[in-house]
Amino acid sequence: MINFWASWCSPCRQELPLLNKVYAQYRAAGFVLLAVNVDDNRKDADAMLKRLDLRFPILFDSNKSVAKLYGVDTMPATLLIDRDGRVRYVHRGYYSGYEQKYEQQVRELLKE
């Protein structure tokens, strides 16, 4: 899973702690989660990260080259990628309950 986020994005602030739970639950089964921050100023991201106890890797894409590569045009954007590197699911934005969809899709991909 790749999750693109920004400190100015309020749905991102809701979603990241929930992704932490998904990561904790499926990590031992081989699930990988990378969170890619797209803030122009890394200090903004670092300030937000200080308040969260995230256990997955955080990457920084201030020039937005990775976001462009994946066609990210909404924050947050979450992509589920299979073991062969194919993007299988794309979620634009975040609404309460998406984490259940994520878990279902993660379980499905882990079974393959």
C-alpha positions, 0 to 999 in steps of 0.5 A: 500500500502506498498512501499519499498525504499532506499535513494540510489535509484534514482527512489525512490526519484522520486516516493515518492513525487508522492505517497504523492499525491496518499495518500492525494487523497485517505486517507479519503476513507480508503487508507493506505500507509506505506513506508518502508526504507531499508537503512543500515544506518538510517542517510541516510534515515533521510537526504532524508526525510528532503528534502521531505514533506511526510505525510504518515508513514515511517518505518525502516527495516535496517535488511531487515526482512520485505523486505525478508518477502515480497520477495522484490528484487528491489528498489523501490517495491510497493505492494497493499494489499486488506482489507483482507491482500492479496497482490493483485498487485506488482510493481518492480521498478518505471517508470514515469506514474506508479502513474496512475496505482497505482491510478487505483488499489487503486480505484479498491480495495477501491470499494471492 
